[in-house]
Amino acid sequence: MRILAIDTSFGSGSVAAVDDGGAVERSLGPSGSHARVLTAALAEVAAGRGWGELGDLKPGDVIAVIRGPGSFTGLRVGVAAAKALAWTTGARLVGVSGFEVLARRAARLPGWDEAPISIAYDAGRGDVFSALATPVAEGWTIGPPSLAPLDAWIESLPHASRVTGPALDMASELITARTDLALAPQEVRYPAAAEAAAIARVRAEAGDVDDPHTLLPDYLRQSYAEERKPLPGG
C-alpha cells in the first residue's frame, strides 16, 4: 500500500510518502508558504520513494490528511489538496485527527503507552482545545474535545497526568508550576505526516475511508471573523 500524507495543521507542517519499503518525509517550511510549496513537496517525497508522478497514484493507494485541529488557513490548504488528489487519482482518502496523531507520538515515551494522555491545542484568545486519549487494544480512543480557558484546563488536570500538545508551549510557566505532571518533550508535541500515514494505513485496511465530497476540516470553533459576522436579518 502506498500512502501520501499531508500535515498543514501547524507551524512548518510536513508531507510524507510511505510504502512497505520505507518512508520519505519533509518539512513544508513556514506556515504561510504551505499553499505555494505543497504540490512540489508531495511530488518530491513521492519521487523519493520511486513512485513517479503524483497522477500515477491508483485507487488502491491512500491520501492521508490531518483534518484538525489547527490553523484555519493551514487546514483548508491541506484538506483541499488531499481531496483534489483523491478526486483526480481515485486514491482512497483518510482524514486523521491530530489528537490521535499526538497520542501515537507520545505513546513512544517510556511508560506512556499504558495510561491516558491529556492532549491540548492552542485555540487562541487564551483558550485551549483538549481531549483525553485512552489506550485500547489497537490504538487510542479520543474523548470528545472541549474548549476551556488555559488556566482552567491546567487546574482541571488530574494528579500525575501525562500531558502533550502544542498548548504546552503557550502554557510553559503556568504548567511547569504543576510539578506533579509528566510533560511530553517539545519534539513530540506537534503532529507529523508520517504518523498520520501510519494511522491511515490501519483505517484503510479496515475499509474506513472518507468521501472526498464530504470531508471537512475539523476547526472545533469558528474563526474570529466568522464569529463576528452579523446574523441574517440582524
C-alpha positions as CSV (number, residue, x, y, z in Angstrom):
1,M,0.0,0.0,0.0
2,R,1.3,3.5,-0.9
3,I,0.3,6.3,1.4
4,L,0.8,10.0,0.7
5,A,0.3,12.0,3.9
6,I,-0.3,15.8,4.4
7,D,0.0,17.8,7.6
8,T,-0.6,21.6,7.3
9,S,-2.3,21.9,10.6
10,F,0.5,23.8,12.5
11,G,3.8,25.5,12.1
12,S,6.1,24.2,9.5
13,G,3.9,21.2,8.5
14,S,5.1,18.2,6.7
15,V,4.4,15.7,4.0
16,A,5.3,12.0,3.7
17,A,5.3,9.2,1.2
18,V,5.1,5.8,2.8
19,D,5.0,2.3,1.4
20,D,6.0,-1.2,2.5
21,G,9.7,-0.5,1.8
22,G,10.1,2.7,3.8
23,A,9.1,6.3,4.1
24,V,10.3,9.8,3.0
25,E,9.2,12.8,5.0
26,R,10.0,16.5,4.6
27,S,9.0,19.8,6.3
28,L,7.0,22.3,4.4
29,G,8.7,25.4,5.9
30,P,6.8,28.4,7.4
31,S,3.1,28.0,7.6
32,G,2.4,31.0,5.3
33,S,4.1,29.2,2.4
34,H,2.1,25.9,2.6
35,A,-0.2,26.6,-0.3
36,R,2.8,27.6,-2.5
37,V,5.1,24.7,-1.8
38,L,2.7,21.8,-1.0
39,T,2.3,20.3,-4.5
40,A,6.1,20.4,-5.2
41,A,6.8,18.9,-1.7
42,L,4.3,16.0,-2.4
43,A,6.0,15.3,-5.7
44,E,9.4,15.3,-4.1
45,V,8.6,12.8,-1.4
46,A,6.7,10.6,-3.9
47,A,9.8,10.6,-6.2
48,G,11.9,9.8,-3.2
49,R,10.1,6.5,-2.9
50,G,10.3,5.9,-6.7
51,W,6.6,6.4,-7.3
52,G,6.8,8.6,-10.4
53,E,4.2,11.4,-10.9
54,L,1.5,12.2,-8.4
55,G,-1.0,11.4,-11.1
56,D,0.2,7.8,-11.1
57,L,-1.5,7.1,-7.7
58,K,-4.1,4.4,-8.0
59,P,-7.4,3.5,-6.3
60,G,-5.6,1.1,-4.0
61,D,-3.4,3.9,-2.7
62,V,-4.2,6.3,0.1
63,I,-4.2,10.0,0.6
64,A,-4.0,10.8,4.3
65,V,-4.5,14.3,5.7
66,I,-4.6,15.7,9.3
67,R,-8.1,17.3,9.3
68,G,-7.6,19.3,12.6
69,P,-7.4,20.9,15.0
70,G,-5.0,23.5,13.8
71,S,-4.6,26.7,11.8
72,F,-7.7,27.7,9.8
73,T,-5.8,28.6,6.7
74,G,-3.5,25.6,7.0
75,L,-6.3,23.1,7.4
76,R,-8.1,24.5,4.4
77,V,-5.0,24.1,2.3
78,G,-4.2,20.6,3.4
79,V,-7.7,19.2,3.2
80,A,-8.4,20.8,-0.2
81,A,-5.2,19.4,-1.6
82,A,-6.0,15.9,-0.3
83,K,-9.5,15.9,-1.7
84,A,-8.2,17.1,-5.1
85,L,-5.7,14.3,-5.3
86,A,-8.3,11.7,-4.3
87,W,-10.7,13.0,-6.9
88,T,-8.2,13.1,-9.7
89,T,-6.5,9.8,-9.0
90,G,-9.2,7.6,-7.4
91,A,-7.0,7.0,-4.4
92,R,-8.7,6.5,-1.1
93,L,-9.0,9.4,1.3
94,V,-8.5,9.2,5.1
95,G,-8.9,12.2,7.3
96,V,-6.9,11.8,10.5
97,S,-7.4,13.5,13.9
98,G,-4.4,15.5,15.2
99,F,-5.3,14.3,18.7
100,E,-4.8,10.7,17.6
101,V,-1.5,11.5,15.9
102,L,-0.2,13.2,19.1
103,A,-1.3,10.2,21.2
104,R,0.6,7.9,18.9
105,R,3.7,10.1,19.1
106,A,3.6,10.4,22.9
107,A,3.0,6.7,23.4
108,R,6.6,6.0,22.4
109,L,7.8,7.8,25.5
110,P,8.8,5.3,28.3
111,G,5.8,4.4,30.4
112,W,3.3,6.5,28.3
113,D,1.7,3.6,26.4
114,E,-0.4,2.2,29.2
115,A,-2.2,5.2,30.7
116,P,-4.5,8.0,29.4
117,I,-2.8,11.1,27.8
118,S,-4.2,14.6,28.0
119,I,-3.7,16.5,24.7
120,A,-4.3,20.2,24.2
121,Y,-4.1,22.6,21.3
122,D,-3.8,26.4,21.5
123,A,-7.3,27.6,20.5
124,G,-6.3,31.3,20.6
125,R,-7.7,34.0,22.8
126,G,-6.3,32.4,25.9
127,D,-8.2,29.1,25.3
128,V,-7.2,25.5,24.6
129,F,-8.9,22.6,22.9
130,S,-8.3,19.5,24.9
131,A,-9.2,15.8,24.7
132,L,-8.2,12.7,26.6
133,A,-6.6,9.8,24.7
134,T,-7.2,6.4,26.3
135,P,-5.3,3.4,25.1
136,V,-7.3,0.4,23.8
137,A,-6.3,-2.9,22.2
138,E,-5.5,-1.3,18.8
139,G,-4.7,2.4,19.1
140,W,-6.5,5.0,21.1
141,T,-9.9,6.2,21.9
142,I,-10.2,10.0,21.8
143,G,-12.7,11.6,24.1
144,P,-14.8,14.5,23.0
145,P,-12.8,17.7,22.7
146,S,-13.6,20.6,24.9
147,L,-12.8,24.3,24.9
148,A,-11.7,26.0,28.1
149,P,-9.5,28.9,29.3
150,L,-5.9,27.8,29.6
151,D,-5.7,28.3,33.4
152,A,-8.9,26.4,34.0
153,W,-7.6,23.5,31.8
154,I,-4.4,23.2,33.7
155,E,-6.2,23.3,37.1
156,S,-8.5,20.5,35.9
157,L,-5.7,18.1,35.1
158,P,-5.8,15.1,37.5
159,H,-2.7,14.5,39.6
160,A,0.2,12.9,37.8
161,S,-1.4,13.3,34.3
162,R,0.6,12.7,31.2
163,V,0.2,15.8,29.0
164,T,1.2,16.7,25.5
165,G,0.2,19.0,22.6
166,P,1.0,22.5,21.2
167,A,-0.7,24.2,24.1
168,L,2.2,23.2,26.4
169,D,4.3,25.8,24.6
170,M,1.9,28.6,25.3
171,A,1.5,27.5,28.9
172,S,5.1,27.0,29.8
173,E,5.2,29.0,33.0
174,L,1.7,28.0,34.2
175,I,2.0,24.3,33.6
176,T,5.5,23.8,35.0
177,A,4.1,25.1,38.3
178,R,2.2,21.7,38.3
179,T,5.3,19.7,39.3
180,D,3.1,16.5,39.6
181,L,2.5,16.4,35.8
182,A,4.5,14.5,33.2
183,L,5.1,16.7,30.2
184,A,6.0,15.4,26.8
185,P,9.2,16.8,25.3
186,Q,8.8,19.6,22.8
187,E,9.8,17.5,19.8
188,V,6.7,15.3,20.1
189,R,4.1,18.0,20.9
190,Y,3.2,18.6,17.3
191,P,1.7,16.4,14.6
192,A,3.7,14.8,11.8
193,A,2.7,13.5,8.4
194,A,4.4,10.1,8.8
195,E,2.4,9.4,11.9
196,A,-0.8,10.3,10.1
197,A,0.2,7.8,7.4
198,A,0.5,5.0,9.9
199,I,-2.9,5.7,11.4
200,A,-4.4,6.0,7.8
201,R,-3.0,2.6,6.9
202,V,-4.9,0.9,9.7
203,R,-8.1,2.6,8.8
204,A,-7.8,2.0,5.1
205,E,-7.1,-1.7,5.7
206,A,-10.3,-1.9,7.7
207,G,-12.2,-0.1,4.9
208,D,-12.7,3.0,7.0
209,V,-12.2,5.8,4.5
210,D,-13.7,9.2,3.8
211,D,-15.7,10.7,1.0
212,P,-13.9,13.5,-0.8
213,H,-17.2,15.2,-1.3
214,T,-18.0,15.5,2.4
215,L,-14.7,15.5,4.3
216,L,-14.2,18.9,6.1
217,P,-11.5,20.4,8.2
218,D,-12.1,20.0,12.0
219,Y,-11.8,23.5,13.2
220,L,-13.6,22.9,16.5
221,R,-14.5,26.6,16.6
222,Q,-15.3,29.3,14.1
223,S,-12.7,31.8,13.2
224,Y,-12.8,35.2,14.9
225,A,-14.1,36.9,11.7
226,E,-16.8,34.3,11.3
227,E,-17.9,34.7,15.0
228,R,-18.3,38.4,14.4
229,K,-20.4,38.2,11.3
230,P,-23.9,39.7,11.9
231,L,-26.7,37.2,12.0
232,P,-29.0,37.2,8.9
233,G,-31.6,40.0,9.4
234,G,-29.6,41.4,12.3
